[in-house]
Amino acid sequence: MSAAAAGARAALLAALLLLAGGVADADEELRIGGAALRVQLDRDAFGAGAPAILQWVQRSADIVARYYGRFPAATATLRLVAQSGDGVHGGKTFANPDAYIRVQLGREVTAEQLSADWVLVHEMTHLALPDTGEEHAWLSEGLATYVEGIARVQAGNRSEADVWAEEMRSMPRGLPEAGDRGLDHTHSWGRTYWGGAMFCLLADVDIRKRTQLRFGLQQALRAILRESGGLATDWPIERVLRTGDAAVGTHTLEELYAGMKEQPVTPDLTALWRELGVMADGSSVRLLEDAPLAPVRRAIMRAP
């Protein structure tokens, strides 16, 4: 964003606050492209101040809009609920009948915590996928887990190494354990969030290999949003995956789902990191540019 655009946005946020007068509880409307986001908050509840809170909301919405090509809903309401402590505590997203996100926010949240937050991007990402039912929560939560990091890298809000380090550290939590079944039948936290994210990574890599880097999961997800309208729509998972595959000219999503929905699948993540050129280096990673799939790794993090 240019300095002039940043200044104009800051002025807009300040004007919104002034329009609310001296009332603590207020609705603020932010614009994300052609979309309208209504923010409900207690302006006096947070130590960071209302302008910092609204900047966080605008930044998060812009990150999601950049990844999908537009914000996933024409209108949405975000309710910020003040709680004790600091940080961003968690959230929940709904779209029936209207897009609505509820996030718990610590009263002592800092500007630094807001800048590093992943929760709001994660919740906003849910708006982009049709509702496929509780048995497929792994797809909804896995996509939001996977997309959050990449979207923030593309927007300059997070480093590529940080995202790969988190995936290397956390994705093994999505591997099946003894007694586990396929993704449609094992609903533990690890399998839902990181098993779903693992599905997304495998799909992204395969799509980019099959299309010689022309397309990836991002283009498939944009097409799913474009055709469905997002979370406000109920679609069977087969239609979601078929729509994504058609957009990139592969059968990757459908084939992966056929293999992983009923049976526990244990990909060799160690070999995948090596091929992508992601090498552990203390608490972070080193990215090797001469690895066989280094071009795929770079393409995943690069905006279309």
Secondary structure, 3 states (H helix, E strand, C coil): CCHHHHHHHHHHHHHHHHHCCCCCEEEEEEEECCEEEEEEEECCCCCCCHHHHHHHHHHHHHHHHHHHCCCCCCEEEEEEEEECCCCEEEEEEECCCCCEEEEEEECCCCHHHHHCCCHHHHHHHHCCCCECCHHHHHHHHHHHHHHHHHHHHHCCCCCHHHHHHHHHHHHHHHCCCCCCCCCCCCCCHHHHHHHHHHHHHHHHHHHHHHCCCCCCHHHHHHHHHHHHCCCCCECCHHHHHHHHHHHHCCCHHHHHHHHHCCCCCCCCHHHHHHHHCEEEECCEEEECCCCCCHHHHHHHHCCC
